[in-house]
Amino acid sequence: MNHTCRDRYAPMKVKRTIFVSIILILLAFTLTGLFQLETIPEVHASGISRVQGNCRGTTNGGSIISVTLASTPVSGDTLIAVVSASSLSSFISVLNITETNVNWFSNKDIGATSFANSNFLDVEIWQGNVTSNAGTSVTVNLSGEASEGGAADICEYSGLNPCVLNVTAYTSGTGNSALTGTTIPTSAQLDIGGIVTYEQLPSSPTNNFTLLDGQPIIGPQYWTTLSYLESIVPSSGAAGSSVTLSAYPQNWAGVIAAFSSPLFNAQTPSITVYGYTDQPSYKPNQMVTLKFWVYNGGPVDLILYNVSIYYPWYNTIWDGNMTVQPSSSTVISAHGGNWSDTISFIVPNDGRATGGNITIEVVTDKITSSSYIPLNVAGVPTYVVLQSVNEPTTLFLAVIVVMIICTAILAAVILVYGRRSRTKVPEADAQK
């Protein structure tokens, strides 16, 4: 005969396992003091860099400017050329730029001219998209002879494939300071400016631009200078720069172009909020300290307007919220910039004291985002109160309810003891 051996402790082990599992789950939720609202996104830098340049070429009264690059440009990269020309008789512009396996072109708005005291100045920005087996010899063809000289500055950039022109601006004038013009606000990764000045040396570029040229271009009678201005820092606002001029006021012309890649523009602004409370749980009338970070993982800078915080018991009638107002110049940089703050508040000591999520709403110039941080509040004791006990009817009904309950308990006790007495065996019968 087969016998199945059963563990008499098995039911107890199952109950113990269930009990331990429940305890572990409760501990996991209770001890989560540091709460991350979202997985931290992988941060990618823009990846834009100047590969080579400035490579410079000039002409002394001719109609062709030749530039030789230091190395063969890489397929997929972008070449940017800033070209100037000056004359005493008419404006001289760029007809075209030629280079083996490079598609050079320009938007008609990427140029500026200036005329004063018989000085005709022209400055333009051109873009070249590099394909395979590109050459290193670049030829800039002008519309006529630059009688007072001309120059071309060329740089190669990687990380903008494809490179797209966002916006342009231009201006001109006279004085001891020359400007590029200022674009409308845009999300660009590369800002290039060009300034041509008459017999003045430029210096001290503004707005974090880098001056890559500025050396004299000697003409037969007079000389000019060409400033190649560069800013690779991603920006989300208006772009523009200026330079200080060294001598007496003369005329100048300036232009600026903002470039970007659709691969970057396709990314929408992104805001993530991280935060935690100083304790895993709270009781009514206890102070809560909340630390939080506003993290910008997107491709553009964001101007932080305000942060509104709503507690779990928030209601339009009795409030339960606060707004943090940073300074007006608070900018959260793209690709990993953050802003943090610490606030404190007290859990109500009444029926509003409920746990749940703290809602943090972040408002910026480009996006409004809401995130949540949990707040655990111990349950508020519930009290049973007989209202209007001074009224005879209510008191009478309460007494009846109590009597019914007591009667039911007494009947149950009598029934149990009655059954036990019937199960006893009489002593007389037991002796037989």
Number of C-alpha atoms within 10 A of each C-alpha: 3 4 5 6 6 7 9 8 8 10 10 10 12 11 11 12 12 10 11 12 12 12 11 11 10 11 11 11 11 13 11 15 19 16 13 15 15 11 8 12 14 9 13 12 12 17 10 17 14 16 16 17 17 20 17 19 21 21 21 19 19 17 21 22 23 16 19 15 19 12 13 16 26 18 16 18 21 27 25 20 25 28 30 34 36 34 23 16 12 17 19 23 24 22 13 14 22 16 16 14 17 25 16 19 16 18 13 11 15 22 27 27 24 21 20 13 8 10 19 23 32 28 32 30 29 21 22 22 23 24 17 13 13 17 18 16 15 20 16 21 18 21 14 18 22 30 22 26 27 34 28 26 23 24 21 24 22 20 18 23 18 14 23 15 17 18 22 26 21 25 19 21 19 17 13 17 18 26 25 29 23 21 20 15 12 17 23 27 26 24 26 25 33 33 34 37 32 26 21 24 19 26 16 14 18 15 11 14 22 18 20 16 18 20 13 19 23 19 18 10 9 16 18 25 26 31 30 26 27 21 20 20 16 21 22 21 16 14 28 28 27 24 22 17 21 13 13 10 17 19 23 35 30 33 32 32 29 25 20 24 19 12 12 16 14 9 11 12 18 19 21 21 24 21 22 20 23 13 17 16 18 20 19 18 13 13 15 18 13 18 16 17 15 21 22 24 23 23 27 27 24 25 19 23 18 17 20 15 20 18 23 22 19 16 12 7 6 9 11 17 18 14 13 14 12 14 10 10 9 15 18 21 21 25 21 18 15 17 16 12 13 12 13 10 15 14 21 16 12 11 12 16 21 21 19 15 16 19 18 24 17 22 18 19 12 14 14 16 14 15 18 20 23 22 22 19 18 13 13 14 8 7 6 6 7 10 9 10 12 9 9 10 10 13 14 11 11 13 10 11 11 10 12 11 10 12 12 10 11 11 10 12 11 10 10 10 10 11 10 9 9 9 8 8 9 9 8 7 7 7 6 5
